[in-house]
Amino acid sequence: MSITSNITEIQNELHPIGVSLIAISKTKPVEEIMEAYAAGQRAFGENQVQELLAKHEEMPKDIEWHLVGHLQTNKVKYIAPFIHMIHSVDSLKVLMEINKHALKANRVIDCLLQVFIADEDTKFGLDHAELIELLRSEEFEGLKNVRIRGLMGIASNTENERIVKEEFYELKMLFDGIKATYFRKESSFDTLSMGMSSDYKLAIEQGSNMVRLGSTIFGKRIIKHYKNT
Ligand SMILES: *Cc1c(COP(=O)(O)O)cnc(C)c1O
């Protein structure tokens, strides 16, 4: 299977049901990402700021870049001028920093709040209490240059479908509850980013409308870190 046919096949599957595809290009070289671009894909995601910056520099400017990995506050300034969406907001502190640099860049940056749903303690994300606390905080009220578009979650890395399904179900319930409670009047709270290559079908069944696929498109990742050569 080629990248071109992978993109076409997945887009044919997702487009009719209104699910957005973010092609996760981490560790992949520009030539391979350009193959997906040539097939019509415009939304790409990276999990490291450094790598994202290098690729943004080198690649066509109509690409919509998504950050899906943990964001340190000291790196926000580099991506604020151009980032399309940040999926991995996991603290009020980082959200305030995004707001600050978005203001400087005269932009409003779309963000998702990352919620911790897996039964592993290695993953980033807000737990339910932290999420509510953030949304209720006075500081949050004052942020005018970030727009919360929805939630993101990563399910447990397990073969056990029942567990993964329950985690996605829980996140969808939380999404609906948060929307009804805190974003009732904001139609822009509309994005539930859940599902990766191994579990995106389950995620869609449970109500995801944005999936983040890497290996399904580009094949297995062999190298761990991209080098800008
Ligand atoms: C790497 C990554 C993906 C894509 O993973 P695949 O299993 O290759 O589809 C999705 N989301 C996040 C946050 C990632 O870091």
The ligand as a Tripos MOL2 file, in Angstrom:
@<TRIPOS>MOLECULE
LIG
   15    15     1     0     0
SMALL
NO_CHARGES

@<TRIPOS>ATOM
      1 C1          1.7360    9.2750   17.5120 C.3       1 LIG1
      2 C2          0.4130    9.7880   17.9160 C.ar      1 LIG1
      3 C3         -0.7450    9.4390   17.1940 C.ar      1 LIG1
      4 C4         -0.7390    8.5080   16.0030 C.3       1 LIG1
      5 O1         -0.3560    7.2250   16.3720 O.3       1 LIG1
      6 P1         -0.5810    5.9680   15.3740 P.3       1 LIG1
      7 O2         -0.7360    4.8180   16.2730 O.co2     1 LIG1
      8 O3          0.6440    5.8910   14.5330 O.co2     1 LIG1
      9 O4         -1.7840    6.2500   14.5740 O.co2     1 LIG1
     10 C5         -1.9440    9.9840   17.6040 C.ar      1 LIG1
     11 N1         -2.0270   10.8230   18.6640 N.ar      1 LIG1
     12 C6         -0.9460   11.1770   19.3770 C.ar      1 LIG1
     13 C7         -1.1190   12.0850   20.5210 C.3       1 LIG1
     14 C8          0.3040   10.6750   19.0260 C.ar      1 LIG1
     15 O5          1.3860   11.0310   19.7480 O.3       1 LIG1
@<TRIPOS>BOND
     1     1     2 1
     2     2     3 ar
     3     2    14 ar
     4     3     4 1
     5     3    10 ar
     6     4     5 1
     7     5     6 1
     8     6     7 2
     9     6     8 1
    10     6     9 1
    11    10    11 ar
    12    11    12 ar
    13    12    13 1
    14    12    14 ar
    15    14    15 1
@<TRIPOS>SUBSTRUCTURE
     1 LIG1         1 GROUP 0 **** ****
